[in-house]
Amino acid sequence: MTRLRQHAANKITSTLVLIAILFSSCILAVKTSGPFPIKPGIDAALRPYVDRFQRYGHQYKGAGWHGHDVYVQFGDTSSFVVEDPKLGNRVIGVCKTATGNAPNEIVIDNATWNSADQYEREALIFHELGHCAIDRQHEDAVDNDGIPISLMYPSLIVSAIYAPRRDYYIKELFSR
Ligand SMILES: [Zn+2]
């Protein structure tokens, strides 16, 4: 039994290493260089995910709920440097909080989007909307198996982790 358990632990460790290698990070951007300001509106390819986020917001927060206005576009996120060494070295999504009444802005890395499946695309957009639409901060905590407890984990959660826990993660996202 011990060996089996040890094996399971090794598998989980590998999975997390894989996450760290394949995907990285997001930062809550405060700098004004890089791809900002972006063009107004929401890219047509990204719109279905933003609309879905809105529907879950109504489901969990009530019909009258609405988050901050957000523009969401593809762009070059490579100019952003991750200052936290715990995060990977590649930024794949950025949320920039606007001042005044201007909409917040999200930039999604195009190459990451093209190589991601539908679950990872949703996890990426929902993470950035977590920052930009509902003021969520990063959540570093993992459970006893090393699985992130929130979509606000600073690295993108891959499909193998996200898909079977999707309902939990979405509910958790709107729980604060
Ligand atoms: Zn983030």
Boltz pocket constraint, residues with backbone or C-beta under 6 A from the ligand:
constraints:
  - pocket:
      binder: B
      contacts: [[A, 26], [A, 27], [A, 28], [A, 93], [A, 127], [A, 128], [A, 131], [A, 138], [A, 152], [A, 153], [A, 154]]
      max_distance: 6.0
